[in-house]
């Protein structure tokens, strides 16, 4: 009888851990689907803010250059 206890416990442990891993992977996959739209929105906002900041920096550079007397005309 004692020879079967490690086999039964190991089988039960493998079953419980396998089930837990399956549901953990499934939960993370489902969360990834939900968060994909949020990540796309956030990256779009970051790209828009970066573009506007770059445009503002370019305009500020030209204004500063003109105010200190640099010739910024195109040939």
N, C-alpha and C positions, 0 to 999 in steps of 0.2 A: 504494500500500500504506500509506503514512504517513497518508493521510486517514481510514482506518478505525480507527486506534488510539484516538483520543479517543472515538469512538462506542462501541467495544468496552469501553474502561475505564469510561466513564460508565454504560453499561448494567450492567456488573458491579458497580460501586459502588452504583447504585440498587437492584439485586437484593439485595446483601448488607445494605445499610442497611434496606431494607424488611423483609427476613426478621428482622433483629435487632430492629426496632421491634415487629413482630408478636409475637415470643416475649417481649419485655420487657413488653408490655401484657398478654399472656396470663398471665405469671408474676405480675404485680402483681394482676391480677383474681383469680387463684387464691389468693394470699396474703390478699386482702381477705375472701374467703369463709371462710378458716380463722380469721382474726382477729376476725371479726364476733362469734362467741360469746364470745371472751375479752373483747372490749370491752364487751359487754352484761353479763357477770359483773362486770367491774371497775366499771362505772357503777352497778350495783346495790349493790355493796359501798360505794362512795362515798356513795350516797344513804342507805344504812342508817346509816353512820357519822355523816353530817351530821344525820340525824333524831335519833339517840341523843345527839349532842353538844348539839343544840338543846334537847332534853328535859332534859338535865342542867343546862344553863345556866338554863333557866326554873326548875327546882327549886332550884338554888343561889341564884337571885335571890330567890325567895320565902323561903327559909330565912334569908338575910342580911337581908331586909326585916323579917322577924318578930323577928330577934335584936336589931335596932337600934330596935325599937319602932314600926314602921309598922303602920297598920291596913290589912290586906289582905283584909278580908271583902268579899264580893260583896253588893250591895244587895238 
